[in-house]
Every structure is written in structure tokens, then in C-alpha cells.
């Protein structure tokens, strides 16, 4: 009996020792998982995200998120628009490249280091919705980019009826608006119906008259398209008031006429040498014919040194130069006759 009791007592002591050993082993394993540096096996680690990035065990794989940066200050151009202001400052090398807005000319200007130059990307006459009244208006506004096509609106109303016109911005200070063009010897370039298309037609027949809203015009020029030694310019006010001049003016503005008059107010101008003839004052064309049914010409017995744009030729031999006999009397300005060169009638 005593032996049985001792055996039972030994069994209980062994079981107690085994239980304590298991407890120590479990505690050791728990501490291993909590202090895992690698985390690859820490699948039960706290916040270990399955231990894939659990380099620090707790909060493994969840690096601290940086603070949101401050919002940048807004620019000065609201809605993508940059506003330029006017300036009275003189353009010098120290401010070269500066851009300002010229309020009087309603255009941008750029300082090139010595003078303010207009920036003409959206200048007057560049678009249909911002036309000039005529070429001289565009020139006087300081927004000319040289001879070429511009948009004009002589009546100054809605821009819906604006149209393109060729402008001569060079001859004798420039500002000339194309009215009509003659290429064919028998073509009549002044007619009683206005044509806006003729104002932009430089190289083929196009008849018209001065726009009725340009009633305050001062001069009319007759020239070849690409010849620099001949221009004939008519001055409206020279020798006025004069009935003969007034009737010629009306003819140029579209009134039907078949008249022969002595008309004063002409001079010749040569851009090639910048010479005027006569040097002062104006000349009179005697027996000057302006017929809606036949054209414009001196009398066939005249000097042949002014204007001969008749519908048919003549046999005169007073011309200075002719490149073809068909041009004699039909396409002659200041004594020069060219068959294939367009004649332009221009106004300012």
C-alpha cells in the first residue's frame, strides 16, 4: 500500500514538471513572434499585415505618411489672362524686352532697347471683327505692318459687313485703299456698282468705285502694280471749288458720266527717286475724258503723259515707253504703257 502511494506521488510530481516546461516553452514562442525583426513568419504578429513587411513587428509595413504640403499662392493672371498696363517710361536698353499696352493705339508694344515697337498680332485691320475704316485709318493708328491685305469697314457700323482691301502703305506716306484693277486692255474699271471684292483683287480685272462711306477722301492714285517709276495722283481740293473737278469726283464715286473737261489737281510721283512733277502745285489735264461707257483718257491729241485707260487703243506716238502696241492708249500712266501689268486705282 505504501509503495502504491509513493508511485502515485511521483507520477503527480512528473506531471507538474512537464506542465511547467510547456508553459515556459509557450511564453518563449510568444516573445519570439512579438519581437520578430524580419516578419516573414510573423503571421500572427500584431498589425503585421501577414508579416510581409513587418520589419519592426508592430505596425509592420505601415510607414508613417508625410504631411500634406501647403497650397501655392495664386498667380496674377486670373483665368489664364495676363493684363498689361500702359507706361510713359522711355524705352532704353535696361528695359529691353518689356511689353506694355498702348491705350491710345489699343495695341501691345515691345521695347527693343531704344524704341517702343507695336506688337501687331491683333492690331486694327487684322481680323474681320476689328477692322479699320480704311487703309489710312489703319496707318494713322500705328498698326500697319506694311503693304498688304487688311480688313476695313468704311461705314463704321456692324463689323458683319467688313471686307478685305489691299493697302499701299508705302507710296508717298502710304494709306492708299485699292478701289479697282484693270488687266485687260478693253476693261472699264470704274463702274456705277460698288464691289467689295474689287478692293482685294490685285491681279485680275475688277471694277468698282470709291465706297460711298468714304466721302471725305482727299486723293486718288493711278499706278501699275509693280512699277516704281510711275504714279499719277489726283488731289481733290487742288483748285477747288470747280464744277469740272466736282463732276470728276462724282464719276470716281460711281455716278454715270460721259464728259470731257479740263480738270486740275494732278501730279506725277516716282517712288524710285522720290521725285514729284511738278515740284510744287498741280497740273491740269486738258480735254480730260471720263466716260462710264468708255474709260478714262486724255484727248487723243493730248500729251499722252498723264492718263490713258480707254477701252480702245490709239495711234499716238507721244508715249515714253510701251511693251506692246495693244497697250497704247488702253493701259498707260505718265507716258508708260504695259500690256500685262495690272493698273490699280487707289484712294486715301
Legacy VTK file of the C-alpha trace (Angstrom):
# vtk DataFile Version 3.0
C-alpha trace
ASCII
DATASET POLYDATA
POINTS 348 float
0.000 0.000 0.000
2.826 2.285 0.903
4.525 1.517 -2.429
1.371 2.372 -4.384
1.076 5.757 -2.654
4.715 6.608 -3.368
4.323 5.690 -7.061
1.215 7.899 -7.331
3.050 10.773 -5.660
5.963 10.504 -8.135
3.584 10.488 -11.125
1.939 13.746 -9.925
5.348 15.427 -9.483
6.412 14.448 -13.019
3.141 15.741 -14.487
3.571 19.040 -12.650
7.128 19.426 -14.001
6.001 18.712 -17.578
3.243 21.287 -17.298
5.653 23.996 -16.148
8.031 23.177 -19.025
5.251 23.554 -21.605
4.268 26.905 -20.090
7.824 28.241 -20.360
8.062 26.969 -23.935
4.793 28.747 -24.934
5.909 32.018 -23.342
9.216 31.813 -25.186
7.408 31.290 -28.511
5.096 34.240 -27.870
8.060 36.501 -27.179
9.702 35.341 -30.442
6.690 36.399 -32.526
6.327 39.835 -30.848
9.982 40.796 -31.337
10.271 39.495 -34.880
12.681 41.785 -36.888
12.075 40.098 -40.213
8.358 39.433 -40.019
8.394 36.790 -42.732
6.965 34.259 -40.303
5.060 36.682 -38.116
1.644 35.804 -39.431
0.051 36.397 -36.047
2.140 39.427 -35.170
0.223 42.485 -34.137
-0.620 44.613 -37.200
1.904 42.558 -39.138
-0.012 42.570 -42.453
0.826 38.871 -42.618
4.395 39.811 -41.742
5.401 40.555 -45.362
6.868 43.951 -44.481
6.863 43.680 -40.736
10.439 44.807 -40.202
9.542 46.304 -36.824
6.819 43.844 -35.857
4.196 46.227 -34.610
2.878 48.497 -37.417
4.961 46.416 -39.822
4.680 47.633 -43.469
2.764 50.796 -42.470
5.311 53.612 -42.782
4.359 56.997 -41.392
2.543 59.135 -44.039
4.085 62.531 -44.697
2.194 65.748 -44.015
0.374 67.426 -46.951
2.280 70.367 -48.403
0.916 73.900 -48.318
-1.033 75.130 -51.359
0.908 77.504 -53.608
-0.142 81.124 -53.907
-2.367 82.010 -56.880
-0.826 83.836 -59.858
-1.673 87.346 -61.030
-3.377 86.193 -64.248
-6.955 85.377 -63.404
-8.401 82.716 -65.644
-5.221 82.480 -67.744
-5.329 86.173 -68.748
-2.302 88.436 -68.427
-3.034 92.141 -68.125
-0.521 94.689 -69.419
-0.667 98.333 -68.414
0.342 101.487 -70.248
3.604 103.232 -69.455
5.173 106.637 -70.031
8.653 105.227 -69.433
11.190 105.761 -72.192
12.396 102.609 -73.933
16.043 102.024 -73.023
18.454 99.095 -73.038
17.783 98.480 -69.357
14.135 97.530 -70.026
14.607 95.810 -73.409
12.057 93.014 -73.847
9.408 94.790 -71.760
5.827 94.630 -73.053
3.181 97.253 -72.306
-0.270 98.212 -73.585
-0.622 101.467 -75.523
-4.077 102.754 -74.635
-4.184 105.389 -77.377
-3.372 102.889 -80.135
-5.168 99.994 -78.423
-2.289 97.591 -79.037
0.625 95.916 -77.279
4.082 97.402 -77.708
7.545 95.899 -77.167
10.671 97.770 -76.067
13.590 96.729 -78.313
16.107 98.664 -76.255
15.659 102.017 -77.993
12.048 102.462 -79.179
8.609 101.018 -78.436
7.520 98.803 -81.334
3.873 97.791 -81.894
3.029 94.123 -81.382
0.551 93.645 -84.200
-0.837 90.154 -83.673
-4.332 91.523 -83.040
-3.995 95.038 -84.420
-6.633 97.105 -86.175
-7.383 95.663 -89.598
-6.017 92.197 -88.772
-9.363 90.471 -88.260
-12.890 90.826 -89.573
-14.240 91.787 -86.152
-11.640 94.530 -85.676
-11.453 96.403 -88.992
-10.186 99.886 -89.737
-12.335 102.418 -91.534
-9.873 102.352 -94.445
-6.141 101.914 -95.040
-5.248 105.452 -93.939
-7.110 104.889 -90.665
-5.042 101.755 -90.022
-1.824 103.570 -90.891
-2.645 106.526 -88.643
-3.404 104.158 -85.749
0.212 102.972 -85.861
-0.809 99.373 -86.591
0.339 98.980 -90.185
2.597 96.019 -90.974
3.386 97.293 -94.486
1.551 96.942 -97.782
-0.865 94.024 -97.927
-4.411 92.906 -97.172
-6.307 94.389 -94.225
-9.903 94.261 -93.013
-11.811 97.530 -93.398
-15.335 98.743 -92.641
-15.848 102.187 -94.213
-19.339 102.731 -92.766
-18.099 102.042 -89.245
-21.224 100.158 -88.208
-21.575 96.454 -87.575
-18.396 94.579 -88.440
-20.533 91.974 -90.210
-20.119 93.856 -93.499
-16.377 94.480 -93.174
-14.248 93.261 -96.061
-10.617 92.861 -97.033
-8.799 95.504 -99.033
-5.279 95.791 -100.362
-3.406 98.719 -98.806
-0.387 100.514 -100.237
1.372 101.651 -97.063
4.474 102.926 -98.834
3.793 105.343 -101.705
4.101 108.976 -100.634
3.459 108.316 -96.922
1.053 105.397 -97.621
-2.526 104.794 -96.547
-3.953 104.015 -100.013
-7.003 101.714 -100.336
-7.473 99.705 -103.538
-10.655 100.569 -105.452
-10.409 98.775 -108.812
-7.969 96.870 -111.062
-7.523 96.769 -114.833
-5.612 93.999 -116.607
-7.391 93.587 -119.966
-6.917 96.485 -122.442
-10.655 96.936 -123.084
-11.786 96.615 -119.450
-13.688 99.504 -117.805
-12.503 99.674 -114.216
-14.766 102.446 -112.850
-18.409 101.398 -112.754
-21.641 102.531 -111.086
-21.966 99.494 -108.781
-19.696 99.115 -105.756
-17.778 95.842 -105.362
-16.144 94.920 -102.056
-14.346 92.051 -103.789
-12.550 94.515 -106.080
-10.818 96.069 -103.057
-8.800 92.864 -102.566
-8.351 91.905 -106.242
-4.853 92.888 -107.367
-4.051 90.753 -110.406
-7.221 90.469 -112.490
-9.978 92.716 -113.811
-12.169 94.041 -111.001
-14.380 97.100 -111.451
-15.861 99.271 -108.711
-15.909 102.848 -107.382
-14.951 104.632 -104.161
-17.025 103.360 -101.233
-19.940 105.767 -100.534
-18.960 105.948 -96.850
-15.519 107.277 -97.800
-16.965 110.590 -98.949
-14.211 112.561 -97.199
-11.409 111.115 -99.367
-8.692 113.544 -100.444
-6.630 111.862 -103.171
-6.822 109.173 -105.850
-3.746 107.401 -107.209
-3.329 105.649 -110.564
-0.386 103.203 -110.621
0.955 99.971 -112.078
1.166 97.094 -109.629
4.929 96.540 -109.745
6.475 99.576 -111.461
8.152 102.108 -109.167
8.848 104.940 -111.612
5.254 105.937 -112.410
2.376 107.229 -110.304
-0.254 109.817 -111.167
-2.012 111.325 -108.162
-5.161 113.435 -108.263
-5.754 115.902 -105.426
-9.422 116.573 -104.785
-9.027 120.017 -103.200
-6.465 121.465 -105.617
-8.026 124.425 -107.426
-11.420 123.811 -105.813
-14.203 124.786 -105.881
-14.546 123.843 -109.516
-17.509 122.228 -111.253
-15.322 120.167 -113.581
-13.493 118.672 -110.594
-16.732 118.022 -108.761
-18.074 116.058 -111.711
-14.892 114.005 -111.946
-15.173 113.316 -108.203
-18.723 112.056 -108.683
-17.570 109.818 -111.535
-14.946 108.239 -109.235
-17.705 107.668 -106.658
-19.938 105.763 -109.085
-22.109 108.331 -110.833
-22.670 107.710 -114.540
-20.773 110.305 -116.605
-19.850 110.886 -120.261
-17.881 114.140 -120.059
-14.844 115.936 -121.433
-13.495 118.557 -119.011
-10.354 120.472 -118.066
-9.521 119.029 -114.665
-6.869 120.497 -112.363
-5.169 118.766 -109.433
-2.731 116.198 -110.902
0.915 115.491 -110.216
3.312 112.668 -111.015
5.311 110.867 -108.372
8.226 108.461 -108.745
8.951 106.239 -105.707
12.188 105.141 -107.377
13.793 108.546 -106.849
11.184 110.195 -104.589
10.529 112.957 -107.104
7.362 114.936 -107.698
6.342 116.565 -111.002
5.518 119.427 -110.957
7.770 120.021 -107.960
5.158 122.393 -106.498
1.494 122.900 -107.262
-0.636 120.820 -109.602
-1.169 120.325 -113.330
-4.357 120.442 -115.403
-5.273 117.702 -117.860
-6.929 119.439 -120.804
-9.821 117.772 -122.589
-9.845 115.052 -119.968
-12.351 112.325 -120.840
-14.101 110.356 -118.107
-16.818 108.258 -119.641
-18.582 105.432 -117.834
-19.093 103.723 -121.204
-15.511 104.108 -122.480
-12.993 104.749 -119.711
-10.538 107.470 -118.665
-8.161 109.247 -121.012
-6.592 112.439 -122.219
-7.844 113.638 -125.556
-6.143 111.566 -128.261
-4.412 114.723 -129.419
-3.073 115.376 -125.919
0.357 114.901 -124.402
-0.015 111.182 -123.576
1.969 111.899 -120.396
-0.843 111.589 -117.839
-3.656 109.004 -118.022
-4.790 106.852 -120.957
-7.024 103.978 -119.856
-9.552 103.956 -122.689
-11.493 100.920 -123.877
-9.710 101.018 -127.255
-6.204 101.912 -128.428
-4.931 104.915 -130.349
-2.147 105.609 -132.806
-0.393 108.288 -130.769
3.408 108.250 -130.670
3.935 110.592 -127.707
4.358 107.814 -125.125
7.648 107.378 -123.315
7.603 103.581 -123.359
5.332 100.724 -124.417
5.939 96.967 -124.174
3.146 96.174 -126.662
1.181 98.157 -129.226
-2.081 96.893 -127.714
-1.274 98.807 -124.543
-1.103 102.179 -126.352
-3.988 104.323 -125.147
-5.502 101.489 -123.081
-3.015 100.904 -120.255
-0.781 103.961 -119.938
0.197 106.012 -116.874
2.533 109.029 -117.053
3.555 108.027 -120.582
4.430 104.393 -119.741
2.314 101.579 -121.236
2.410 97.950 -120.073
0.109 95.301 -121.527
0.384 92.625 -118.833
0.871 94.720 -115.704
-2.239 95.426 -113.611
-3.307 99.045 -113.175
-4.601 99.943 -109.696
-6.882 102.817 -108.818
-6.420 103.642 -105.113
-7.884 106.208 -102.727
-6.953 107.877 -99.446
LINES 1 349
348 0 1 2 3 4 5 6 7 8 9 10 11 12 13 14 15 16 17 18 19 20 21 22 23 24 25 26 27 28 29 30 31 32 33 34 35 36 37 38 39 40 41 42 43 44 45 46 47 48 49 50 51 52 53 54 55 56 57 58 59 60 61 62 63 64 65 66 67 68 69 70 71 72 73 74 75 76 77 78 79 80 81 82 83 84 85 86 87 88 89 90 91 92 93 94 95 96 97 98 99 100 101 102 103 104 105 106 107 108 109 110 111 112 113 114 115 116 117 118 119 120 121 122 123 124 125 126 127 128 129 130 131 132 133 134 135 136 137 138 139 140 141 142 143 144 145 146 147 148 149 150 151 152 153 154 155 156 157 158 159 160 161 162 163 164 165 166 167 168 169 170 171 172 173 174 175 176 177 178 179 180 181 182 183 184 185 186 187 188 189 190 191 192 193 194 195 196 197 198 199 200 201 202 203 204 205 206 207 208 209 210 211 212 213 214 215 216 217 218 219 220 221 222 223 224 225 226 227 228 229 230 231 232 233 234 235 236 237 238 239 240 241 242 243 244 245 246 247 248 249 250 251 252 253 254 255 256 257 258 259 260 261 262 263 264 265 266 267 268 269 270 271 272 273 274 275 276 277 278 279 280 281 282 283 284 285 286 287 288 289 290 291 292 293 294 295 296 297 298 299 300 301 302 303 304 305 306 307 308 309 310 311 312 313 314 315 316 317 318 319 320 321 322 323 324 325 326 327 328 329 330 331 332 333 334 335 336 337 338 339 340 341 342 343 344 345 346 347
